[in-house]
Amino acid sequence: MGLNLVVVPFFYWLDKRKARLQAAIRIPEAVLHCLSFSGGAASALICQKRFHHKTSKQGFRRTTWGALIFNAALFYGFFYGLPFIKIPAW
C-alpha cells in the first residue's frame, strides 16, 4: 500500500520535474516499470494522467496496463487462492 501511495507518485513527479528542467540524469523507464510491477500499477496510471507524464509513449502505457493486470491477478490469487492448485488434505 505504501508503494502505491508514496513511492510511485514521488518517482513520477521527480521524473516529470527533471524532464521539465532538462536534467541530464532522469529516472530510467525500467525503474518506473519495476515499481509498477511490484504493486504500484494503479498509482502509476493515475500519476501518468495527473502529471501528464509518459502519456504519448504507447509502449510505456501498454506495459503499465499489463502491470495493472498482473497486479490484479496477483492480488486475486493471494486473497482468493488459485483454483487450479489443489492442496491435499492431510
PDB file of N, CA, C and O in Angstrom:
ATOM      1  N   MET A   1       0.818  -1.183   0.000  1.00  0.00           N
ATOM      2  CA  MET A   1       0.000   0.000   0.000  1.00  0.00           C
ATOM      3  C   MET A   1       0.869   1.257   0.000  1.00  0.00           C
ATOM      4  O   MET A   1       0.562   2.225  -0.696  1.00  0.00           O
ATOM      5  N   GLY A   2       1.937   1.243   0.767  1.00  0.00           N
ATOM      6  CA  GLY A   2       2.834   2.391   0.814  1.00  0.00           C
ATOM      7  C   GLY A   2       3.474   2.658  -0.533  1.00  0.00           C
ATOM      8  O   GLY A   2       3.727   3.805  -0.900  1.00  0.00           O
ATOM      9  N   LEU A   3       3.732   1.592  -1.261  1.00  0.00           N
ATOM     10  CA  LEU A   3       4.313   1.734  -2.602  1.00  0.00           C
ATOM     11  C   LEU A   3       3.356   2.505  -3.504  1.00  0.00           C
ATOM     12  O   LEU A   3       3.766   3.403  -4.241  1.00  0.00           O
ATOM     13  N   ASN A   4       2.095   2.148  -3.438  1.00  0.00           N
ATOM     14  CA  ASN A   4       1.102   2.835  -4.263  1.00  0.00           C
ATOM     15  C   ASN A   4       0.918   4.287  -3.873  1.00  0.00           C
ATOM     16  O   ASN A   4       0.756   5.145  -4.742  1.00  0.00           O
ATOM     17  N   LEU A   5       0.939   4.572  -2.603  1.00  0.00           N
ATOM     18  CA  LEU A   5       0.567   5.902  -2.145  1.00  0.00           C
ATOM     19  C   LEU A   5       1.714   6.899  -2.055  1.00  0.00           C
ATOM     20  O   LEU A   5       1.483   8.106  -2.128  1.00  0.00           O
ATOM     21  N   VAL A   6       2.941   6.422  -1.898  1.00  0.00           N
ATOM     22  CA  VAL A   6       4.050   7.342  -1.664  1.00  0.00           C
ATOM     23  C   VAL A   6       5.141   7.239  -2.721  1.00  0.00           C
ATOM     24  O   VAL A   6       5.491   8.237  -3.351  1.00  0.00           O
ATOM     25  N   VAL A   7       5.668   6.067  -2.916  1.00  0.00           N
ATOM     26  CA  VAL A   7       6.861   5.901  -3.737  1.00  0.00           C
ATOM     27  C   VAL A   7       6.590   6.178  -5.214  1.00  0.00           C
ATOM     28  O   VAL A   7       7.323   6.941  -5.843  1.00  0.00           O
ATOM     29  N   VAL A   8       5.569   5.578  -5.761  1.00  0.00           N
ATOM     30  CA  VAL A   8       5.289   5.735  -7.193  1.00  0.00           C
ATOM     31  C   VAL A   8       4.992   7.188  -7.557  1.00  0.00           C
ATOM     32  O   VAL A   8       5.588   7.700  -8.505  1.00  0.00           O
ATOM     33  N   PRO A   9       4.084   7.882  -6.834  1.00  0.00           N
ATOM     34  CA  PRO A   9       3.866   9.297  -7.185  1.00  0.00           C
ATOM     35  C   PRO A   9       5.132  10.137  -7.053  1.00  0.00           C
ATOM     36  O   PRO A   9       5.360  11.039  -7.859  1.00  0.00           O
ATOM     37  N   PHE A  10       5.950   9.855  -6.059  1.00  0.00           N
ATOM     38  CA  PHE A  10       7.183  10.618  -5.901  1.00  0.00           C
ATOM     39  C   PHE A  10       8.104  10.420  -7.098  1.00  0.00           C
ATOM     40  O   PHE A  10       8.661  11.392  -7.610  1.00  0.00           O
ATOM     41  N   PHE A  11       8.275   9.186  -7.554  1.00  0.00           N
ATOM     42  CA  PHE A  11       9.163   8.913  -8.685  1.00  0.00           C
ATOM     43  C   PHE A  11       8.620   9.540  -9.971  1.00  0.00           C
ATOM     44  O   PHE A  11       9.387  10.093 -10.758  1.00  0.00           O
ATOM     45  N   TYR A  12       7.309   9.457 -10.190  1.00  0.00           N
ATOM     46  CA  TYR A  12       6.736  10.075 -11.387  1.00  0.00           C
ATOM     47  C   TYR A  12       6.871  11.591 -11.335  1.00  0.00           C
ATOM     48  O   TYR A  12       7.220  12.215 -12.337  1.00  0.00           O
ATOM     49  N   TRP A  13       6.601  12.185 -10.187  1.00  0.00           N
ATOM     50  CA  TRP A  13       6.748  13.636 -10.039  1.00  0.00           C
ATOM     51  C   TRP A  13       8.196  14.059 -10.260  1.00  0.00           C
ATOM     52  O   TRP A  13       8.467  15.043 -10.949  1.00  0.00           O
ATOM     53  N   LEU A  14       9.126  13.304  -9.668  1.00  0.00           N
ATOM     54  CA  LEU A  14      10.536  13.638  -9.797  1.00  0.00           C
ATOM     55  C   LEU A  14      11.003  13.538 -11.251  1.00  0.00           C
ATOM     56  O   LEU A  14      11.729  14.406 -11.737  1.00  0.00           O
ATOM     57  N   ASP A  15      10.584  12.481 -11.935  1.00  0.00           N
ATOM     58  CA  ASP A  15      10.990  12.327 -13.333  1.00  0.00           C
ATOM     59  C   ASP A  15      10.378  13.427 -14.205  1.00  0.00           C
ATOM     60  O   ASP A  15      11.044  13.934 -15.108  1.00  0.00           O
ATOM     61  N   LYS A  16       9.130  13.800 -13.952  1.00  0.00           N
ATOM     62  CA  LYS A  16       8.499  14.878 -14.712  1.00  0.00           C
ATOM     63  C   LYS A  16       9.219  16.198 -14.445  1.00  0.00           C
ATOM     64  O   LYS A  16       9.411  17.000 -15.358  1.00  0.00           O
ATOM     65  N   ARG A  17       9.609  16.417 -13.210  1.00  0.00           N
ATOM     66  CA  ARG A  17      10.338  17.644 -12.860  1.00  0.00           C
ATOM     67  C   ARG A  17      11.682  17.698 -13.574  1.00  0.00           C
ATOM     68  O   ARG A  17      12.071  18.735 -14.112  1.00  0.00           O
ATOM     69  N   LYS A  18      12.390  16.561 -13.572  1.00  0.00           N
ATOM     70  CA  LYS A  18      13.678  16.506 -14.265  1.00  0.00           C
ATOM     71  C   LYS A  18      13.503  16.699 -15.769  1.00  0.00           C
ATOM     72  O   LYS A  18      14.359  17.294 -16.423  1.00  0.00           O
ATOM     73  N   ALA A  19      12.398  16.197 -16.316  1.00  0.00           N
ATOM     74  CA  ALA A  19      12.142  16.369 -17.748  1.00  0.00           C
ATOM     75  C   ALA A  19      11.918  17.848 -18.075  1.00  0.00           C
ATOM     76  O   ALA A  19      12.406  18.349 -19.088  1.00  0.00           O
ATOM     77  N   ARG A  20      11.190  18.526 -17.223  1.00  0.00           N
ATOM     78  CA  ARG A  20      10.949  19.959 -17.455  1.00  0.00           C
ATOM     79  C   ARG A  20      12.227  20.770 -17.334  1.00  0.00           C
ATOM     80  O   ARG A  20      12.438  21.726 -18.081  1.00  0.00           O
ATOM     81  N   LEU A  21      13.078  20.386 -16.390  1.00  0.00           N
ATOM     82  CA  LEU A  21      14.333  21.120 -16.183  1.00  0.00           C
ATOM     83  C   LEU A  21      15.418  20.668 -17.149  1.00  0.00           C
ATOM     84  O   LEU A  21      16.523  21.211 -17.149  1.00  0.00           O
ATOM     85  N   GLN A  22      15.102  19.677 -17.968  1.00  0.00           N
ATOM     86  CA  GLN A  22      16.047  19.091 -18.916  1.00  0.00           C
ATOM     87  C   GLN A  22      17.311  18.621 -18.207  1.00  0.00           C
ATOM     88  O   GLN A  22      18.429  18.876 -18.654  1.00  0.00           O
ATOM     89  N   ALA A  23      17.105  17.932 -17.095  1.00  0.00           N
ATOM     90  CA  ALA A  23      18.223  17.396 -16.322  1.00  0.00           C
ATOM     91  C   ALA A  23      18.880  16.264 -17.094  1.00  0.00           C
ATOM     92  O   ALA A  23      18.228  15.538 -17.844  1.00  0.00           O
ATOM     93  N   ALA A  24      20.168  16.132 -16.897  1.00  0.00           N
ATOM     94  CA  ALA A  24      20.927  15.103 -17.609  1.00  0.00           C
ATOM     95  C   ALA A  24      20.571  13.708 -17.101  1.00  0.00           C
ATOM     96  O   ALA A  24      20.490  12.763 -17.886  1.00  0.00           O
ATOM     97  N   ILE A  25      20.363  13.580 -15.811  1.00  0.00           N
ATOM     98  CA  ILE A  25      20.086  12.271 -15.226  1.00  0.00           C
ATOM     99  C   ILE A  25      18.603  12.186 -14.895  1.00  0.00           C
ATOM    100  O   ILE A  25      18.101  12.888 -14.017  1.00  0.00           O
ATOM    101  N   ARG A  26      17.905  11.297 -15.628  1.00  0.00           N
ATOM    102  CA  ARG A  26      16.484  11.077 -15.425  1.00  0.00           C
ATOM    103  C   ARG A  26      16.293   9.698 -14.825  1.00  0.00           C
ATOM    104  O   ARG A  26      17.223   8.891 -14.798  1.00  0.00           O
ATOM    105  N   ILE A  27      15.118   9.434 -14.355  1.00  0.00           N
ATOM    106  CA  ILE A  27      14.788   8.112 -13.824  1.00  0.00           C
ATOM    107  C   ILE A  27      14.522   7.201 -15.015  1.00  0.00           C
ATOM    108  O   ILE A  27      13.679   7.517 -15.855  1.00  0.00           O
ATOM    109  N   PRO A  28      15.225   6.078 -15.101  1.00  0.00           N
ATOM    110  CA  PRO A  28      15.021   5.178 -16.241  1.00  0.00           C
ATOM    111  C   PRO A  28      13.610   4.586 -16.263  1.00  0.00           C
ATOM    112  O   PRO A  28      12.989   4.369 -15.223  1.00  0.00           O
ATOM    113  N   GLU A  29      13.131   4.336 -17.469  1.00  0.00           N
ATOM    114  CA  GLU A  29      11.803   3.738 -17.605  1.00  0.00           C
ATOM    115  C   GLU A  29      11.739   2.374 -16.939  1.00  0.00           C
ATOM    116  O   GLU A  29      10.685   1.982 -16.439  1.00  0.00           O
ATOM    117  N   ALA A  30      12.836   1.653 -16.923  1.00  0.00           N
ATOM    118  CA  ALA A  30      12.864   0.331 -16.287  1.00  0.00           C
ATOM    119  C   ALA A  30      12.545   0.436 -14.797  1.00  0.00           C
ATOM    120  O   ALA A  30      11.890  -0.446 -14.242  1.00  0.00           O
ATOM    121  N   VAL A  31      12.997   1.496 -14.151  1.00  0.00           N
ATOM    122  CA  VAL A  31      12.702   1.693 -12.729  1.00  0.00           C
ATOM    123  C   VAL A  31      11.207   1.940 -12.537  1.00  0.00           C
ATOM    124  O   VAL A  31      10.592   1.387 -11.626  1.00  0.00           O
ATOM    125  N   LEU A  32      10.633   2.770 -13.397  1.00  0.00           N
ATOM    126  CA  LEU A  32       9.200   3.030 -13.304  1.00  0.00           C
ATOM    127  C   LEU A  32       8.390   1.763 -13.568  1.00  0.00           C
ATOM    128  O   LEU A  32       7.362   1.541 -12.929  1.00  0.00           O
ATOM    129  N   HIS A  33       8.844   0.937 -14.498  1.00  0.00           N
ATOM    130  CA  HIS A  33       8.156  -0.332 -14.758  1.00  0.00           C
ATOM    131  C   HIS A  33       8.296  -1.288 -13.575  1.00  0.00           C
ATOM    132  O   HIS A  33       7.338  -1.974 -13.220  1.00  0.00           O
ATOM    133  N   CYS A  34       9.456  -1.339 -12.974  1.00  0.00           N
ATOM    134  CA  CYS A  34       9.651  -2.208 -11.798  1.00  0.00           C
ATOM    135  C   CYS A  34       8.723  -1.795 -10.670  1.00  0.00           C
ATOM    136  O   CYS A  34       8.159  -2.651  -9.989  1.00  0.00           O
ATOM    137  N   LEU A  35       8.557  -0.499 -10.462  1.00  0.00           N
ATOM    138  CA  LEU A  35       7.629  -0.025  -9.433  1.00  0.00           C
ATOM    139  C   LEU A  35       6.199  -0.425  -9.771  1.00  0.00           C
ATOM    140  O   LEU A  35       5.426  -0.793  -8.886  1.00  0.00           O
ATOM    141  N   SER A  36       5.849  -0.353 -11.047  1.00  0.00           N
ATOM    142  CA  SER A  36       4.503  -0.744 -11.466  1.00  0.00           C
ATOM    143  C   SER A  36       4.256  -2.225 -11.235  1.00  0.00           C
ATOM    144  O   SER A  36       3.208  -2.611 -10.717  1.00  0.00           O
ATOM    145  N   PHE A  37       5.213  -3.049 -11.615  1.00  0.00           N
ATOM    146  CA  PHE A  37       5.029  -4.497 -11.490  1.00  0.00           C
ATOM    147  C   PHE A  37       5.129  -4.978 -10.043  1.00  0.00           C
ATOM    148  O   PHE A  37       4.691  -6.085  -9.732  1.00  0.00           O
ATOM    149  N   SER A  38       5.690  -4.176  -9.172  1.00  0.00           N
ATOM    150  CA  SER A  38       5.793  -4.595  -7.774  1.00  0.00           C
ATOM    151  C   SER A  38       4.665  -4.038  -6.920  1.00  0.00           C
ATOM    152  O   SER A  38       4.817  -3.903  -5.706  1.00  0.00           O
ATOM    153  N   GLY A  39       3.553  -3.716  -7.528  1.00  0.00           N
ATOM    154  CA  GLY A  39       2.367  -3.335  -6.778  1.00  0.00           C
ATOM    155  C   GLY A  39       1.910  -1.910  -6.979  1.00  0.00           C
ATOM    156  O   GLY A  39       0.910  -1.504  -6.387  1.00  0.00           O
ATOM    157  N   GLY A  40       2.597  -1.146  -7.783  1.00  0.00           N
ATOM    158  CA  GLY A  40       2.239   0.257  -7.937  1.00  0.00           C
ATOM    159  C   GLY A  40       1.614   0.621  -9.263  1.00  0.00           C
ATOM    160  O   GLY A  40       1.677   1.783  -9.664  1.00  0.00           O
ATOM    161  N   ALA A  41       1.016  -0.324  -9.955  1.00  0.00           N
ATOM    162  CA  ALA A  41       0.488  -0.056 -11.294  1.00  0.00           C
ATOM    163  C   ALA A  41      -0.696   0.903 -11.274  1.00  0.00           C
ATOM    164  O   ALA A  41      -0.784   1.786 -12.127  1.00  0.00           O
ATOM    165  N   ALA A  42      -1.598   0.746 -10.329  1.00  0.00           N
ATOM    166  CA  ALA A  42      -2.761   1.632 -10.262  1.00  0.00           C
ATOM    167  C   ALA A  42      -2.317   3.070 -10.021  1.00  0.00           C
ATOM    168  O   ALA A  42      -2.808   3.999 -10.661  1.00  0.00           O
ATOM    169  N   SER A  43      -1.409   3.235  -9.116  1.00  0.00           N
ATOM    170  CA  SER A  43      -0.891   4.567  -8.830  1.00  0.00           C
ATOM    171  C   SER A  43      -0.110   5.125 -10.013  1.00  0.00           C
ATOM    172  O   SER A  43      -0.163   6.326 -10.279  1.00  0.00           O
ATOM    173  N   ALA A  44       0.609   4.271 -10.721  1.00  0.00           N
ATOM    174  CA  ALA A  44       1.365   4.720 -11.892  1.00  0.00           C
ATOM    175  C   ALA A  44       0.429   5.256 -12.974  1.00  0.00           C
ATOM    176  O   ALA A  44       0.726   6.275 -13.597  1.00  0.00           O
ATOM    177  N   LEU A  45      -0.690   4.585 -13.200  1.00  0.00           N
ATOM    178  CA  LEU A  45      -1.645   5.064 -14.197  1.00  0.00           C
ATOM    179  C   LEU A  45      -2.263   6.399 -13.786  1.00  0.00           C
ATOM    180  O   LEU A  45      -2.468   7.280 -14.620  1.00  0.00           O
ATOM    181  N   ILE A  46      -2.554   6.538 -12.509  1.00  0.00           N
ATOM    182  CA  ILE A  46      -3.102   7.803 -12.015  1.00  0.00           C
ATOM    183  C   ILE A  46      -2.067   8.916 -12.161  1.00  0.00           C
ATOM    184  O   ILE A  46      -2.403  10.031 -12.560  1.00  0.00           O
ATOM    185  N   CYS A  47      -0.821   8.616 -11.841  1.00  0.00           N
ATOM    186  CA  CYS A  47       0.248   9.621 -11.940  1.00  0.00           C
ATOM    187  C   CYS A  47       0.523  10.012 -13.387  1.00  0.00           C
ATOM    188  O   CYS A  47       0.822  11.172 -13.672  1.00  0.00           O
ATOM    189  N   GLN A  48       0.424   9.052 -14.299  1.00  0.00           N
ATOM    190  CA  GLN A  48       0.618   9.374 -15.715  1.00  0.00           C
ATOM    191  C   GLN A  48      -0.410  10.413 -16.152  1.00  0.00           C
ATOM    192  O   GLN A  48      -0.087  11.368 -16.858  1.00  0.00           O
ATOM    193  N   LYS A  49      -1.639  10.211 -15.726  1.00  0.00           N
ATOM    194  CA  LYS A  49      -2.700  11.149 -16.118  1.00  0.00           C
ATOM    195  C   LYS A  49      -2.557  12.474 -15.362  1.00  0.00           C
ATOM    196  O   LYS A  49      -2.719  13.543 -15.952  1.00  0.00           O
ATOM    197  N   ARG A  50      -2.262  12.411 -14.092  1.00  0.00           N
ATOM    198  CA  ARG A  50      -2.181  13.622 -13.256  1.00  0.00           C
ATOM    199  C   ARG A  50      -1.013  14.523 -13.657  1.00  0.00           C
ATOM    200  O   ARG A  50      -1.174  15.738 -13.763  1.00  0.00           O
ATOM    201  N   PHE A  51       0.154  13.933 -13.878  1.00  0.00           N
ATOM    202  CA  PHE A  51       1.345  14.714 -14.201  1.00  0.00           C
ATOM    203  C   PHE A  51       1.559  14.854 -15.724  1.00  0.00           C
ATOM    204  O   PHE A  51       2.513  15.498 -16.162  1.00  0.00           O
ATOM    205  N   HIS A  52       0.665  14.246 -16.522  1.00  0.00           N
ATOM    206  CA  HIS A  52       0.810  14.248 -17.983  1.00  0.00           C
ATOM    207  C   HIS A  52       2.214  13.760 -18.368  1.00  0.00           C
ATOM    208  O   HIS A  52       2.924  14.382 -19.158  1.00  0.00           O
ATOM    209  N   HIS A  53       2.572  12.634 -17.781  1.00  0.00           N
ATOM    210  CA  HIS A  53       3.927  12.116 -17.957  1.00  0.00           C
ATOM    211  C   HIS A  53       3.890  10.752 -18.611  1.00  0.00           C
ATOM    212  O   HIS A  53       3.165   9.862 -18.167  1.00  0.00           O
ATOM    213  N   LYS A  54       4.663  10.589 -19.656  1.00  0.00           N
ATOM    214  CA  LYS A  54       4.760   9.334 -20.406  1.00  0.00           C
ATOM    215  C   LYS A  54       3.438   8.948 -21.050  1.00  0.00           C
ATOM    216  O   LYS A  54       3.189   7.766 -21.287  1.00  0.00           O
ATOM    217  N   THR A  55       2.592   9.920 -21.334  1.00  0.00           N
ATOM    218  CA  THR A  55       1.290   9.607 -21.924  1.00  0.00           C
ATOM    219  C   THR A  55       1.357   9.418 -23.433  1.00  0.00           C
ATOM    220  O   THR A  55       0.484   8.766 -24.005  1.00  0.00           O
ATOM    221  N   SER A  56       2.359   9.964 -24.081  1.00  0.00           N
ATOM    222  CA  SER A  56       2.454   9.823 -25.534  1.00  0.00           C
ATOM    223  C   SER A  56       3.199   8.565 -25.954  1.00  0.00           C
ATOM    224  O   SER A  56       3.175   8.202 -27.130  1.00  0.00           O
ATOM    225  N   LYS A  57       3.851   7.904 -25.030  1.00  0.00           N
ATOM    226  CA  LYS A  57       4.584   6.673 -25.345  1.00  0.00           C
ATOM    227  C   LYS A  57       3.646   5.474 -25.187  1.00  0.00           C
ATOM    228  O   LYS A  57       3.368   5.029 -24.073  1.00  0.00           O
ATOM    229  N   GLN A  58       3.165   4.964 -26.319  1.00  0.00           N
ATOM    230  CA  GLN A  58       2.193   3.872 -26.284  1.00  0.00           C
ATOM    231  C   GLN A  58       2.768   2.595 -25.673  1.00  0.00           C
ATOM    232  O   GLN A  58       2.070   1.888 -24.946  1.00  0.00           O
ATOM    233  N   GLY A  59       4.023   2.299 -25.960  1.00  0.00           N
ATOM    234  CA  GLY A  59       4.639   1.101 -25.397  1.00  0.00           C
ATOM    235  C   GLY A  59       4.737   1.175 -23.883  1.00  0.00           C
ATOM    236  O   GLY A  59       4.519   0.181 -23.190  1.00  0.00           O
ATOM    237  N   PHE A  60       5.059   2.340 -23.378  1.00  0.00           N
ATOM    238  CA  PHE A  60       5.145   2.528 -21.933  1.00  0.00           C
ATOM    239  C   PHE A  60       3.771   2.364 -21.292  1.00  0.00           C
ATOM    240  O   PHE A  60       3.633   1.722 -20.251  1.00  0.00           O
ATOM    241  N   ARG A  61       2.767   2.945 -21.920  1.00  0.00           N
ATOM    242  CA  ARG A  61       1.406   2.844 -21.381  1.00  0.00           C
ATOM    243  C   ARG A  61       0.904   1.404 -21.431  1.00  0.00           C
ATOM    244  O   ARG A  61       0.248   0.949 -20.494  1.00  0.00           O
ATOM    245  N   ARG A  62       1.204   0.678 -22.518  1.00  0.00           N
ATOM    246  CA  ARG A  62       0.792  -0.728 -22.605  1.00  0.00           C
ATOM    247  C   ARG A  62       1.429  -1.562 -21.512  1.00  0.00           C
ATOM    248  O   ARG A  62       0.780  -2.419 -20.914  1.00  0.00           O
ATOM    249  N   THR A  63       2.702  -1.308 -21.255  1.00  0.00           N
ATOM    250  CA  THR A  63       3.396  -2.052 -20.212  1.00  0.00           C
ATOM    251  C   THR A  63       2.801  -1.751 -18.840  1.00  0.00           C
ATOM    252  O   THR A  63       2.691  -2.644 -18.000  1.00  0.00           O
ATOM    253  N   THR A  64       2.416  -0.497 -18.613  1.00  0.00           N
ATOM    254  CA  THR A  64       1.806  -0.141 -17.330  1.00  0.00           C
ATOM    255  C   THR A  64       0.448  -0.809 -17.171  1.00  0.00           C
ATOM    256  O   THR A  64       0.111  -1.280 -16.084  1.00  0.00           O
ATOM    257  N   TRP A  65      -0.335  -0.854 -18.246  1.00  0.00           N
ATOM    258  CA  TRP A  65      -1.619  -1.570 -18.183  1.00  0.00           C
ATOM    259  C   TRP A  65      -1.402  -3.066 -17.954  1.00  0.00           C
ATOM    260  O   TRP A  65      -2.161  -3.707 -17.227  1.00  0.00           O
ATOM    261  N   GLY A  66      -0.362  -3.614 -18.580  1.00  0.00           N
ATOM    262  CA  GLY A  66      -0.018  -5.016 -18.331  1.00  0.00           C
ATOM    263  C   GLY A  66       0.362  -5.248 -16.877  1.00  0.00           C
ATOM    264  O   GLY A  66       0.026  -6.281 -16.297  1.00  0.00           O
ATOM    265  N   ALA A  67       1.054  -4.295 -16.298  1.00  0.00           N
ATOM    266  CA  ALA A  67       1.414  -4.400 -14.880  1.00  0.00           C
ATOM    267  C   ALA A  67       0.169  -4.355 -14.004  1.00  0.00           C
ATOM    268  O   ALA A  67       0.095  -5.045 -12.988  1.00  0.00           O
ATOM    269  N   LEU A  68      -0.809  -3.544 -14.398  1.00  0.00           N
ATOM    270  CA  LEU A  68      -2.057  -3.484 -13.633  1.00  0.00           C
ATOM    271  C   LEU A  68      -2.786  -4.821 -13.675  1.00  0.00           C
ATOM    272  O   LEU A  68      -3.295  -5.284 -12.654  1.00  0.00           O
ATOM    273  N   ILE A  69      -2.838  -5.437 -14.837  1.00  0.00           N
ATOM    274  CA  ILE A  69      -3.473  -6.752 -14.962  1.00  0.00           C
ATOM    275  C   ILE A  69      -2.709  -7.784 -14.152  1.00  0.00           C
ATOM    276  O   ILE A  69      -3.310  -8.625 -13.484  1.00  0.00           O
ATOM    277  N   PHE A  70      -1.388  -7.724 -14.211  1.00  0.00           N
ATOM    278  CA  PHE A  70      -0.547  -8.636 -13.417  1.00  0.00           C
ATOM    279  C   PHE A  70      -0.801  -8.428 -11.923  1.00  0.00           C
ATOM    280  O   PHE A  70      -0.951  -9.397 -11.179  1.00  0.00           O
ATOM    281  N   ASN A  71      -0.851  -7.165 -11.482  1.00  0.00           N
ATOM    282  CA  ASN A  71      -1.117  -6.873 -10.062  1.00  0.00           C
ATOM    283  C   ASN A  71      -2.478  -7.392  -9.633  1.00  0.00           C
ATOM    284  O   ASN A  71      -2.617  -7.969  -8.555  1.00  0.00           O
ATOM    285  N   ALA A  72      -3.490  -7.185 -10.481  1.00  0.00           N
ATOM    286  CA  ALA A  72      -4.842  -7.652 -10.149  1.00  0.00           C
ATOM    287  C   ALA A  72      -4.876  -9.175 -10.028  1.00  0.00           C
ATOM    288  O   ALA A  72      -5.491  -9.713  -9.108  1.00  0.00           O
ATOM    289  N   ALA A  73      -4.218  -9.864 -10.952  1.00  0.00           N
ATOM    290  CA  ALA A  73      -4.183 -11.336 -10.893  1.00  0.00           C
ATOM    291  C   ALA A  73      -3.424 -11.807  -9.663  1.00  0.00           C
ATOM    292  O   ALA A  73      -3.819 -12.780  -9.022  1.00  0.00           O
ATOM    293  N   LEU A  74      -2.351 -11.129  -9.336  1.00  0.00           N
ATOM    294  CA  LEU A  74      -1.556 -11.498  -8.165  1.00  0.00           C
ATOM    295  C   LEU A  74      -2.347 -11.299  -6.878  1.00  0.00           C
ATOM    296  O   LEU A  74      -2.348 -12.168  -6.006  1.00  0.00           O
ATOM    297  N   PHE A  75      -3.021 -10.151  -6.757  1.00  0.00           N
ATOM    298  CA  PHE A  75      -3.812  -9.902  -5.555  1.00  0.00           C
ATOM    299  C   PHE A  75      -5.005 -10.844  -5.467  1.00  0.00           C
ATOM    300  O   PHE A  75      -5.354 -11.303  -4.379  1.00  0.00           O
ATOM    301  N   TYR A  76      -5.632 -11.135  -6.601  1.00  0.00           N
ATOM    302  CA  TYR A  76      -6.735 -12.091  -6.606  1.00  0.00           C
ATOM    303  C   TYR A  76      -6.250 -13.461  -6.137  1.00  0.00           C
ATOM    304  O   TYR A  76      -6.879 -14.103  -5.296  1.00  0.00           O
ATOM    305  N   GLY A  77      -5.119 -13.896  -6.696  1.00  0.00           N
ATOM    306  CA  GLY A  77      -4.562 -15.187  -6.293  1.00  0.00           C
ATOM    307  C   GLY A  77      -4.168 -15.218  -4.825  1.00  0.00           C
ATOM    308  O   GLY A  77      -4.296 -16.249  -4.166  1.00  0.00           O
ATOM    309  N   PHE A  78      -3.695 -14.102  -4.318  1.00  0.00           N
ATOM    310  CA  PHE A  78      -3.284 -14.038  -2.920  1.00  0.00           C
ATOM    311  C   PHE A  78      -4.488 -14.088  -1.982  1.00  0.00           C
ATOM    312  O   PHE A  78      -4.466 -14.805  -0.981  1.00  0.00           O
ATOM    313  N   PHE A  79      -5.533 -13.333  -2.299  1.00  0.00           N
ATOM    314  CA  PHE A  79      -6.674 -13.246  -1.401  1.00  0.00           C
ATOM    315  C   PHE A  79      -7.692 -14.369  -1.572  1.00  0.00           C
ATOM    316  O   PHE A  79      -8.335 -14.769  -0.602  1.00  0.00           O
ATOM    317  N   TYR A  80      -7.845 -14.880  -2.784  1.00  0.00           N
ATOM    318  CA  TYR A  80      -8.860 -15.892  -3.026  1.00  0.00           C
ATOM    319  C   TYR A  80      -8.299 -17.256  -3.374  1.00  0.00           C
ATOM    320  O   TYR A  80      -9.051 -18.219  -3.532  1.00  0.00           O
ATOM    321  N   GLY A  81      -7.008 -17.344  -3.492  1.00  0.00           N
ATOM    322  CA  GLY A  81      -6.392 -18.610  -3.836  1.00  0.00           C
ATOM    323  C   GLY A  81      -6.483 -18.879  -5.328  1.00  0.00           C
ATOM    324  O   GLY A  81      -7.243 -18.240  -6.055  1.00  0.00           O
ATOM    325  N   LEU A  82      -5.713 -19.809  -5.743  1.00  0.00           N
ATOM    326  CA  LEU A  82      -5.722 -20.192  -7.150  1.00  0.00           C
ATOM    327  C   LEU A  82      -6.514 -21.481  -7.281  1.00  0.00           C
ATOM    328  O   LEU A  82      -6.136 -22.488  -6.682  1.00  0.00           O
ATOM    329  N   PRO A  83      -7.607 -21.485  -8.051  1.00  0.00           N
ATOM    330  CA  PRO A  83      -8.485 -22.659  -8.105  1.00  0.00           C
ATOM    331  C   PRO A  83      -7.832 -23.884  -8.732  1.00  0.00           C
ATOM    332  O   PRO A  83      -8.273 -25.007  -8.491  1.00  0.00           O
ATOM    333  N   PHE A  84      -6.799 -23.689  -9.525  1.00  0.00           N
ATOM    334  CA  PHE A  84      -6.183 -24.841 -10.183  1.00  0.00           C
ATOM    335  C   PHE A  84      -5.104 -25.491  -9.321  1.00  0.00           C
ATOM    336  O   PHE A  84      -4.549 -26.516  -9.714  1.00  0.00           O
ATOM    337  N   ILE A  85      -4.797 -24.929  -8.171  1.00  0.00           N
ATOM    338  CA  ILE A  85      -3.827 -25.535  -7.264  1.00  0.00           C
ATOM    339  C   ILE A  85      -4.587 -26.298  -6.185  1.00  0.00           C
ATOM    340  O   ILE A  85      -5.316 -25.709  -5.388  1.00  0.00           O
ATOM    341  N   LYS A  86      -4.410 -27.588  -6.171  1.00  0.00           N
ATOM    342  CA  LYS A  86      -5.101 -28.443  -5.213  1.00  0.00           C
ATOM    343  C   LYS A  86      -4.180 -28.676  -4.012  1.00  0.00           C
ATOM    344  O   LYS A  86      -3.069 -29.187  -4.153  1.00  0.00           O
ATOM    345  N   ILE A  87      -4.656 -28.298  -2.851  1.00  0.00           N
ATOM    346  CA  ILE A  87      -3.894 -28.513  -1.614  1.00  0.00           C
ATOM    347  C   ILE A  87      -4.434 -29.794  -0.985  1.00  0.00           C
ATOM    348  O   ILE A  87      -5.617 -29.878  -0.657  1.00  0.00           O
ATOM    349  N   PRO A  88      -3.581 -30.771  -0.821  1.00  0.00           N
ATOM    350  CA  PRO A  88      -4.063 -32.049  -0.275  1.00  0.00           C
ATOM    351  C   PRO A  88      -4.459 -31.918   1.188  1.00  0.00           C
ATOM    352  O   PRO A  88      -3.838 -31.180   1.953  1.00  0.00           O
ATOM    353  N   ALA A  89      -5.491 -32.637   1.555  1.00  0.00           N
ATOM    354  CA  ALA A  89      -5.931 -32.678   2.957  1.00  0.00           C
ATOM    355  C   ALA A  89      -5.115 -33.727   3.683  1.00  0.00           C
ATOM    356  O   ALA A  89      -5.088 -34.889   3.275  1.00  0.00           O
ATOM    357  N   TRP A  90      -4.477 -33.345   4.713  1.00  0.00           N
ATOM    358  CA  TRP A  90      -3.627 -34.282   5.464  1.00  0.00           C
ATOM    359  C   TRP A  90      -4.443 -35.056   6.396  1.00  0.00           C
ATOM    360  O   TRP A  90      -3.919 -35.900   7.122  1.00  0.00           O
TER     361      TRP A  90
END
